[in-house]
Amino acid sequence: MQKAKDMYQKKIRFPEDICQAIERNGELECRKFNTEVIYQLRKAYGLIEKKSPNCANSRG
């Protein structure tokens, strides 16, 4: 949890080509884009739990 808090408080600087892509595609697919960015950040920082095959289809 502390790692996530530290990440949140740091400024992220994106390369210019990424900024342009965000501007172009952000309005068109904003929700999908945001969801993917959040997923990839969680994955990169080990915040996504690996589910066992027995629990893969259960929700709760």
N, C-alpha and C positions, 0 to 999 in steps of 0.2 A: 504494500500500500504506500509506503514511503517513497518508493521509486516512482510510482505514478504521480504522487504529489510534486516531487522534484521535477519531473518531466513537464508537468502542467505549468509550473512557475517559470520555466526557462523559455526564452524566445526562440522560435525556430525560424531560420532563414532559408527560404527556398530559392533555388537557382531561377534565373529569369525565364527559361523555357518552361519550367514547371508552373511559375506564376501565370504565364500566358495561357497555358493549357487549363489551369483552374478557372481563369476568367472566361475562356471560350466555352468550356464544357460545364462549368459549375452551375450556371443557370439552367441548362438543359436537363442535367441529370444530378441535381444538387443532392437529393436524398441518397441516391445510390452511391454517389461519389463520397459523401461524408461517411456513410456506413463502411465503405471499403477502406478509407483512410484510417478510421478508428480501428477496424479489424486488423489491418496491417501493423499499426503501432502496437496494439496489444500483443500480436504475434511476435513482433520483433523484441519486445521487452519481457516475454515469457509470462504474460498475464492471462493467457488462454489456457485453461485446463484441458488436459487430454482426457477424453472419456473412454472408458472401457467399452468393448463391443456389447456387453450386456446392457449398458445404460444409454447407448447411442440413440435409441428411439424414445426413451422416456423423457418426459418433461415434468418439471415440478420443482 
